[in-house]
Amino acid sequence: MKLDNDAVIDLVMRDMQRLYPLATKESLVKAKLVRVPKSVHRAIPGAERLRPGARTPVDNLFLAGCYTNHRFPASIEGAIRSARYAVDGVLEFAGART
């Protein structure tokens, strides 16, 4: 984004106030914008098929991480989804979920 930090914070606050009016009815006391260039991985076409799933050919071995195929970018949402797929695999393997 080519906007300065105050402009980005203002845009975010306007969106928050529109989406969550009760949670944002008080004024903002302090804000800090942290910019992390290239913080979200963007795979090239065809690379998705190379990412392993949570289940592996090895019994009782499950994977979780941003490199696994969870159909989400490398982000906190992707980490949660990746962990969920691994936990689901473990529970199914253990017979705790059908």
N, C-alpha and C positions, 0 to 999 in steps of 0.2 A: 504494500500500500504506500502510495506516495503522500498520504496525508500526514500531518504532524501528529504527535502523540495526543495532544489535547483534542484534536478533531476526531481521532479514532475513539477516544474515551467518550466523547460527546455522542457519537453515533451509537456506540454500544449501550450507553445509558438510555438513549431514546428508545432503542429496541427493547431493552429490559422493562422500561416503564410501560411500553405498549403491551408487551407479552405478560408481564407480572405486575400489574398495577398495585396490588396490595403489598407485595414484597418490596416495592421501590417507592413507597409514598414519602419516605423521608429523604433528605438530601444526601448526596454523596459526600463523605468526609475526606477520603483519601483514595487516590487511584494511582497505579503504576502500570504502565504498559511495557511488557517485555517482548521484544522482537527477536525471534529465533529464525534466521534465514534457513530455508531448506529443511525445516524441522519435520516435515511430513514427507515420507517416501512416496515417490510416484514411479511406479514400475513402467517399463516400456511394454508395448504390445507383445503378448505372448509369454511374458515372464510369470504371470500368475500361475500357469500350469506347472511351473517348476517348484512352487512353494509346497512343502509337505503339509499334510493334514495333522490333526492331533493324534490320530491313531497311527501306529507304525506296524511293520510286519513282525516286530518283536513282541511276544506276549508280555503284558503288564508294563509296557513302555509307552508313555504318552508325551506329546510335545506341546509346549505353549510358548508363545513369543511372537514378536512382530514379523518374524520370517515365515511363520506358518500361514496356511491358507485359511483365513477366517473372513475373507471378502470385505475387509475394512482396511483403511490405511494405518500406517504405524502411528498410532495415537493412543490416548488413554482409553478411548472407546474400543479400539482394536485390541488392546491388552486385555480388557474385560471380556470381550467376545472370545479371544483366544483361550483365556483361562477357563471360560465356561465350556467351550468345546472339549478341552482336556478333562475337566471334571465330569462332564457327561460321559465321556469315554471310559473313565475309571469306574464310575457307578454302574455303567452297563456291563463292563468286564467283570465286576464283582458280583453281578446279579442283583444289585440293589435297585436297579431301574430296568423296567422292561419296555 
